Amino acid sequence: MKIALNEVYVCVVLTLAALFVLCLALMFYLAYCRIKEILGYLNNSPAVIGRSMRLSLDPLSRLALLGHISMMLIIPRRSIRKQILNAQDYERFPRGLKALIRFCNYSMWLLAALMVVMYVLYR
């Protein structure tokens, strides 16, 4: 039984879209349910203190704050050197939560890149 190339393409795109939505749901979970815990571990970092004051209920500000925190955790040496991230806060931050935030960030970038590649290949 032969499968048409378009059917395979549709299955791959739907799978990527489902993974993207799943990863976005995980980001919303972190942004709404775990953000107070995350801010508690980073209470001495100057960049987080300034941004946490403006935290409201809208999803964009919460996701932007989570994105800022995840970039600080992905490149900690640079963040510590520029005094954006406190070194003690970074050491005290739980490894599991740090890994989850990094996983979400890397996954979103990877899935977005794969979606662009699939779009270019289909054209």
C-alpha positions as CSV (number, residue, x, y, z in Angstrom):
1,M,0.0,0.0,0.0
2,K,1.5,3.3,-1.1
3,I,1.1,6.4,1.0
4,A,1.0,9.7,-0.7
5,L,3.7,12.2,0.2
6,N,1.1,14.8,1.1
7,E,-0.4,12.4,3.7
8,V,2.9,11.9,5.3
9,Y,3.5,15.7,5.3
10,V,0.1,16.3,6.9
11,C,0.8,13.8,9.6
12,V,4.2,15.3,10.4
13,V,2.8,18.8,10.5
14,L,0.0,17.8,12.7
15,T,2.4,16.0,15.1
16,L,4.7,19.0,15.2
17,A,1.7,21.3,15.9
18,A,0.4,19.0,18.7
19,L,3.9,19.0,20.3
20,F,4.1,22.7,20.0
21,V,0.7,23.2,21.7
22,L,1.7,20.7,24.4
23,C,4.9,22.6,25.0
24,L,3.0,25.9,25.1
25,A,0.6,24.4,27.7
26,L,3.7,23.4,29.8
27,M,5.0,27.0,29.5
28,F,1.6,28.3,30.6
29,Y,1.7,25.9,33.6
30,L,5.1,27.2,34.6
31,A,4.0,30.8,34.0
32,Y,0.8,30.6,36.1
33,C,1.3,27.8,38.7
34,R,5.0,27.8,39.4
35,I,6.0,31.4,38.8
36,K,5.9,32.4,42.5
37,E,8.2,29.5,43.4
38,I,10.6,30.5,40.6
39,L,10.6,34.1,41.7
40,G,11.2,32.9,45.3
41,Y,14.4,31.2,44.2
42,L,15.6,34.3,42.3
43,N,14.7,36.9,44.9
44,N,18.3,38.4,44.9
45,S,18.7,38.8,41.1
46,P,18.3,42.4,40.1
47,A,16.7,41.7,36.7
48,V,14.0,39.4,38.2
49,I,13.2,41.8,41.0
50,G,12.4,44.7,38.6
51,R,10.4,42.5,36.3
52,S,8.4,40.7,39.0
53,M,7.0,44.0,40.2
54,R,5.1,44.4,37.0
55,L,3.8,40.8,37.0
56,S,0.0,40.8,36.3
57,L,-2.5,38.2,35.3
58,D,-2.2,38.6,31.5
59,P,-0.5,35.7,29.8
60,L,2.0,37.8,27.8
61,S,3.7,39.4,30.8
62,R,3.9,36.0,32.5
63,L,5.4,34.3,29.4
64,A,7.8,37.2,28.9
65,L,9.0,36.9,32.4
66,L,9.4,33.2,32.1
67,G,11.3,33.7,28.8
68,H,13.6,36.1,30.5
69,I,14.2,33.8,33.4
70,S,14.8,30.8,31.0
71,M,17.4,32.8,29.0
72,M,19.2,33.7,32.3
73,L,19.2,30.0,33.2
74,I,20.4,28.8,29.8
75,I,23.4,31.2,29.7
76,P,24.2,31.6,33.4
77,R,27.9,32.6,33.1
78,R,27.0,35.6,31.0
79,S,24.0,36.5,33.2
80,I,26.1,36.3,36.4
81,R,29.0,38.3,34.8
82,K,26.6,41.1,33.7
83,Q,25.1,41.0,37.2
84,I,21.6,40.1,35.9
85,L,21.6,36.8,37.8
86,N,22.8,36.4,41.4
87,A,25.3,33.5,41.6
88,Q,23.8,32.3,44.9
89,D,20.3,32.3,43.4
90,Y,21.6,30.2,40.5
91,E,23.2,27.7,42.8
92,R,20.1,27.5,45.0
93,F,17.7,27.0,42.1
94,P,16.4,23.4,42.0
95,R,17.9,21.3,39.3
96,G,14.6,19.7,38.3
97,L,12.9,23.0,37.8
98,K,15.9,24.4,36.0
99,A,15.9,21.4,33.6
100,L,12.1,21.7,33.0
101,I,12.5,25.4,32.1
102,R,15.5,24.7,29.8
103,F,13.6,21.8,28.2
104,C,10.6,24.0,27.4
105,N,12.7,26.8,25.9
106,Y,14.8,24.4,23.8
107,S,11.7,22.5,22.7
108,M,9.8,25.6,21.6
109,W,12.8,26.8,19.5
110,L,13.3,23.4,18.0
111,L,9.6,22.9,17.1
112,A,9.4,26.4,15.6
113,A,12.4,25.7,13.5
114,L,11.0,22.3,12.4
115,M,7.7,24.0,11.4
116,V,9.6,26.5,9.3
117,V,11.6,23.8,7.6
118,M,8.4,21.9,6.9
119,Y,6.8,25.0,5.4
120,V,9.8,25.6,3.2
121,L,9.9,22.0,2.0
122,Y,6.2,22.0,1.1
123,R,6.5,25.2,-0.9
